[in-house]
């Protein structure tokens, strides 16, 4: 005789509906799936100067997901797009409350997440940390709308269509913001490399 099969959750929408029906394990699985990408999105969008608010905004996002689960419509888009839309709104609300625009440099912890394997020589490790710090600084120096689109694309892995849904702008605007963000990053990083020569 075969063991009883677990609840057959096909996708994120099934997990959300199961949560709405009272299944706490379903919400835990959904949370485990998106916890880190959601937190990192909020953290990077905030920047180091406001980084201490990331935990609170992350928690507020998941509380909102838990309470408004019935508002999710899988016909309108993916759960990830809905989640990042809520996270973005919470972050924008924070900015409005704080009257914060573009924020300053990142912490060494953020740079360490980008640093390659520690099998490098001490000089290579220092150079890698410096490059990682330059990348983080360059991303955080982007205008807020460009930074958000870049992070959603490069880190959260959302499609251009999903980013348009999350940000509430046309697809051409998303493409334009991403193009400008990449161009500014290239210029900024090229300038940093030239300054070090």
RODO-2510 file (C-alpha; in nm, 4 decimals, decimal comma):
residues 197
     n   res          X          Y          Z
     1     x     0,0000     0,0000     0,0000
     2     x     0,1378     0,3422    -0,0985
     3     x     0,1708     0,6232     0,1567
     4     x    -0,0889     0,8972     0,1379
     5     x     0,0098     1,1639    -0,1080
     6     x     0,0654     1,5199     0,0092
     7     x    -0,1769     1,7915    -0,0912
     8     x    -0,1307     1,8337    -0,4680
     9     x    -0,0313     2,1996    -0,5012
    10     x     0,0277     2,2657    -0,8675
    11     x     0,1463     2,6239    -0,8496
    12     x     0,1640     2,9419    -0,6445
    13     x    -0,2051     3,0178    -0,6999
    14     x    -0,2959     2,6755    -0,5562
    15     x    -0,0794     2,7449    -0,2513
    16     x    -0,2465     3,0818    -0,2011
    17     x    -0,5952     2,9309    -0,2292
    18     x    -0,4974     2,6573     0,0164
    19     x    -0,3774     2,9280     0,2560
    20     x    -0,7141     3,0998     0,2194
    21     x    -0,8822     2,7711     0,3066
    22     x    -0,6815     2,7580     0,6296
    23     x    -0,3792     2,5476     0,5348
    24     x    -0,0831     2,7055     0,7172
    25     x     0,1640     2,4722     0,5450
    26     x     0,0664     2,6119     0,2057
    27     x     0,1532     2,9668     0,3094
    28     x     0,4805     2,8468     0,4630
    29     x     0,5771     2,6827     0,1335
    30     x     0,4918     2,9968    -0,0591
    31     x     0,6905     3,2063     0,1875
    32     x     0,9907     2,9733     0,1682
    33     x     0,9836     2,9951    -0,2100
    34     x     0,9877     3,3767    -0,2290
    35     x     1,1248     3,4921     0,1066
    36     x     1,4826     3,5633     0,0009
    37     x     1,4107     3,7200    -0,3426
    38     x     1,1474     3,9457    -0,1848
    39     x     1,3733     4,0559     0,0992
    40     x     1,6696     4,1210    -0,1309
    41     x     1,4486     4,3224    -0,3677
    42     x     1,3306     4,5450    -0,0823
    43     x     1,6811     4,5707     0,0655
    44     x     1,8430     4,6720    -0,2610
    45     x     1,5629     4,9125    -0,3490
    46     x     1,6051     5,0837    -0,0122
    47     x     1,9825     5,1062    -0,0292
    48     x     2,2155     5,1041     0,2678
    49     x     2,0984     5,4337     0,4158
    50     x     1,7521     5,2910     0,4818
    51     x     1,8489     4,9229     0,4987
    52     x     1,7342     4,8821     0,8570
    53     x     1,3740     4,9237     0,7357
    54     x     1,3988     4,6200     0,5041
    55     x     1,2913     4,3646     0,7666
    56     x     0,9839     4,5670     0,8604
    57     x     0,8808     4,6251     0,4997
    58     x     0,9423     4,2590     0,4183
    59     x     0,7176     4,1576     0,7070
    60     x     0,4521     4,4127     0,6053
    61     x     0,4579     4,2697     0,2523
    62     x     0,3946     3,9139     0,3704
    63     x     0,1246     4,0249     0,6132
    64     x    -0,0473     4,2004     0,3225
    65     x    -0,0170     3,8826     0,1113
    66     x    -0,1663     3,6784     0,3930
    67     x    -0,4571     3,9151     0,4497
    68     x    -0,5394     4,0011     0,0891
    69     x    -0,4783     3,6601    -0,0665
    70     x    -0,8243     3,6614    -0,2272
    71     x    -0,7314     3,9704    -0,4326
    72     x    -0,4770     3,7720    -0,6321
    73     x    -0,6043     3,6889    -0,9807
    74     x    -0,3840     3,4388    -1,1669
    75     x    -0,5511     3,5403    -1,4935
    76     x    -0,3971     3,8885    -1,4588
    77     x    -0,0393     3,7766    -1,3902
    78     x     0,1952     3,5597    -1,1890
    79     x     0,2115     3,5425    -0,8115
    80     x     0,5713     3,6707    -0,8266
    81     x     0,4573     3,9835    -1,0106
    82     x     0,1802     4,0380    -0,7547
    83     x     0,4223     3,9853    -0,4643
    84     x     0,6806     4,2291    -0,6039
    85     x     0,4053     4,4814    -0,6756
    86     x     0,3080     4,4761    -0,3086
    87     x     0,6734     4,4886    -0,1966
    88     x     0,7366     4,7829    -0,4285
    89     x     0,4316     4,9696    -0,2972
    90     x     0,5393     4,9132     0,0627
    91     x     0,8864     5,0450    -0,0214
    92     x     0,7481     5,3473    -0,2094
    93     x     0,5187     5,4216     0,0870
    94     x     0,8263     5,4114     0,3097
    95     x     1,0079     5,6541     0,0789
    96     x     0,7110     5,8880     0,0863
    97     x     0,7007     5,8732     0,4639
    98     x     1,0717     5,9345     0,4885
    99     x     1,0828     6,1810     0,1960
   100     x     1,3816     5,9893     0,0643
   101     x     1,4930     5,9928    -0,3019
   102     x     1,8149     5,8297    -0,4219
   103     x     2,0221     5,6736    -0,1451
   104     x     2,3958     5,6369    -0,0858
   105     x     2,6422     5,3484    -0,0751
   106     x     2,6014     4,9867     0,0304
   107     x     2,7427     4,7908     0,3235
   108     x     3,0276     4,5445     0,3069
   109     x     2,7753     4,2640     0,3689
   110     x     2,6035     4,3415     0,0380
   111     x     2,9344     4,3525    -0,1436
   112     x     3,0290     4,0180     0,0079
   113     x     2,7256     3,8568    -0,1558
   114     x     2,8726     3,9427    -0,4958
   115     x     3,2358     3,8544    -0,4167
   116     x     3,3614     3,5387    -0,5901
   117     x     3,4813     3,2240    -0,4148
   118     x     3,7515     3,2928    -0,1514
   119     x     4,0055     3,0746    -0,3350
   120     x     4,1595     3,3957    -0,4659
   121     x     4,4840     3,5524    -0,3540
   122     x     4,4577     3,8322    -0,0938
   123     x     4,5176     4,0957    -0,3656
   124     x     4,2508     3,9400    -0,5905
   125     x     4,0101     3,9274    -0,2957
   126     x     4,0608     4,2987    -0,2286
   127     x     4,0137     4,3800    -0,5968
   128     x     3,6997     4,1636    -0,6125
   129     x     3,5524     4,3342    -0,3051
   130     x     3,6295     4,6732    -0,4536
   131     x     3,4590     4,5780    -0,7798
   132     x     3,1586     4,4372    -0,5936
   133     x     3,1330     4,7576    -0,3925
   134     x     3,1574     4,9631    -0,7118
   135     x     2,8731     4,7603    -0,8671
   136     x     2,6497     4,7986    -0,5609
   137     x     2,7269     5,1717    -0,5427
   138     x     2,6545     5,2137    -0,9136
   139     x     2,3177     5,0347    -0,8839
   140     x     2,2201     5,2394    -0,5787
   141     x     2,3163     5,5627    -0,7573
   142     x     2,0638     5,4947    -1,0339
   143     x     1,7444     5,7015    -1,0269
   144     x     1,4865     5,5161    -0,8193
   145     x     1,2597     5,4070    -1,1071
   146     x     1,5556     5,2769    -1,3102
   147     x     1,6993     5,1038    -1,0037
   148     x     1,3685     4,9290    -0,9359
   149     x     1,3356     4,8009    -1,2925
   150     x     1,6992     4,6873    -1,2990
   151     x     1,6662     4,4966    -0,9691
   152     x     1,3379     4,3330    -1,0738
   153     x     1,5007     4,2184    -1,3980
   154     x     1,8534     4,1288    -1,2875
   155     x     1,7918     4,0004    -0,9360
   156     x     1,4267     3,9000    -0,9071
   157     x     1,4302     3,7484    -1,2561
   158     x     1,0965     3,8939    -1,3637
   159     x     1,0110     3,9223    -1,7323
   160     x     0,9617     4,2614    -1,8936
   161     x     0,5857     4,1953    -1,8978
   162     x     0,5869     4,1192    -1,5254
   163     x     0,7938     4,4292    -1,4511
   164     x     0,5423     4,6398    -1,6452
   165     x     0,2679     4,4869    -1,4295
   166     x     0,4609     4,5441    -1,1054
   167     x     0,5505     4,9040    -1,1836
   168     x     0,2238     4,9970    -1,3527
   169     x     0,3913     5,1431    -1,6606
   170     x     0,3905     5,0523    -2,0304
   171     x     0,6270     4,7882    -2,1663
   172     x     0,8161     5,0516    -2,3677
   173     x     0,8765     5,2499    -2,0477
   174     x     1,0150     4,9386    -1,8776
   175     x     1,2468     4,8747    -2,1739
   176     x     1,3579     5,2371    -2,1731
   177     x     1,4285     5,2404    -1,7969
   178     x     1,6223     4,9150    -1,8222
   179     x     1,8211     5,0442    -2,1201
   180     x     1,9066     5,3709    -1,9391
   181     x     1,9980     5,1808    -1,6205
   182     x     2,2352     4,9515    -1,8103
   183     x     2,3923     5,2445    -1,9955
   184     x     2,4472     5,4378    -1,6712
   185     x     2,5950     5,1320    -1,5029
   186     x     2,8351     5,0777    -1,7934
   187     x     2,9440     5,4422    -1,7829
   188     x     2,9756     5,4453    -1,4068
   189     x     3,1748     5,1235    -1,3903
   190     x     3,3956     5,2249    -1,6842
   191     x     3,4663     5,5521    -1,5038
   192     x     3,5546     5,3663    -1,1834
   193     x     3,7960     5,1376    -1,3705
   194     x     3,9618     5,4374    -1,5444
   195     x     3,9954     5,6226    -1,2136
   196     x     4,1845     5,3246    -1,0656
   197     x     4,4378     5,3033    -1,3512
***
